[in-house]
Amino acid sequence: MSTTVQAEAVASAAGPVVRDDLTAEAYHADLTSISSTGLRELLDPGCPAQFHHDRHHPQPPKREFDLGNAVHAAVLGKGADIVEIPHPNYRTGDAQAARDLAYDAGKIPLLPKEKEQVDAMAAAILRHSLAGPLFAPGNGVAERSIYWTDPATGVRCRVRPDWLIIRPEITVVVDLKTTTDANPVACSKAIAAYSYHQQGALYLDGVQAAGLAPEGARFVFVFQSKKPPYLVTVRELAGQEEDIGRARNERALRIYADCTARDEWPDWTGPVTDIPTIGMPSYDTIRQAEEYL
């Protein structure tokens, strides 16, 4: 089944839809629903105009994401195939051609040293005292696509958890993230910088809307450093952050619904005639006012 047909099949449904056979390409190609990434892009520092453009002009794969995607595939057992490129680097034409051929086939090209790193990172996760049991084979389902309709706005939403554990007593959504620094302080800053709490709230709402969490759900981050010894930090999303993330999603959903209804996608300024003022971030204003004024 083609990517377009797969997306249209999901879009035609009105109620919740849970699919284990949907490809990542079909999931990301769906323009009839909005994902966590889209909702985050609608809010500051993003804006509807940039979101709308990027949505209709998807970018080619970025090499800096190859390592993370490969670790996901190695740990989850699902995702794009990994192709080892038998060259020390991409300086030669043969190496570049092999790399491009892998990209064209929807695969992840890795140099031998990168493949060794991915294998070491996957092994570090699986032997970790907290992450290992979470990702144990047979303990969960990888990359299950979930669709539902937001009751407040009528917007069709979608999520695709990395790993979904469903037990009679609890449902656990596990999100694996590779990072330059898995220190808990750095992870906390990453949650704020990339609005991961917004992602977590939407994923929890999605599994509950689809009837996959009758006894409630928990969202767990697994952060892993990309430098040896590939340390791992496992943390559950805090309750207050989940509430803030859900409030952010609600605002983004209203923006999306309004923009869609009007077919207008404003930039950061919006339709104003007077030139707005601008200053420093509030914390700098306060600090400098105390020092100089």
C-alpha positions, 0 to 999 in steps of 0.5 A: 500500500502506498504512503498516500493510500495509507494516510488517506485510509487513516484520515477517513476514520472518525473515531480513534484509530490504532495502527501497528502496520503504518509506515513512518513515511505514511505517518509523517506524510499525513496532512489531515492531522497534527502531531506533537511536533506540529503543535510545538512549532505553532507556539513561540519561538515558532509561528503558524506561517513557518509551520505551514510552510515547513509542513508542505515543504518537508526537508530531506533527511539530515545526517545529524539525525542518523545516529539517533534514528539508528539507536532507535532502530537498534533498541526498538527493533523497528524503524529504518534498516541500517546500512554499514558503508565500508569506508572510513569517511565520506570524502570519496565519490564511492562512499558518497554514492553508497550513502546517497543510495541508502538514503534513496532506499529509506535506510540509515547509512552508517560508517563502521565507527558509527555502527560500532557506536550505535551497537555500544549505545544500544547495549548500554541501554539494554543493560541499564538497570531501569531502561533495560527492563523497559525495553525488554523484548516482548514488554512493549510495542514499538512505534504504534500510530494512534489517531483521535479527534480533540473534542474541544476543537475537532482537530484530528491528532496523532502520536507515535510513541517510541515504546508502549507498554500496556499492562492491566494495571498501567500503561507506560509511554517510553520516549528514547532520546539521544543527547550530547549530555544526559546529565539530569540538569541538562535533561531538565533544560532540554525539556524546557528548550524543546517542549518535551513536556508538551509532547508527553502530555499529548502522548498521554492524551492519545493513548487514553483517547484510544482506550489503551490506558483504562487505568491511567498512563505514565510518560517516561523519558530515557535520555542517553548520552552520545559520548562514551560510556553512553550514560543513561538517565531515566525519568518520569515526566512530573505532574505539573510539567504534564499539566503545563504541556497539556495547556500548551497543547490546548492553545496550539490546537486552538491556533491550528483550528482557527488558522485552518478555518480561516486558511490564514497562517500569520507570522510572529507579528500578525495583522497589525498596522503599528510597529510593535516595540521590542526589548530584552528578555524579561530576566535581562531587563530586570537584572539590568534595571536593578544594576543601572536604573 
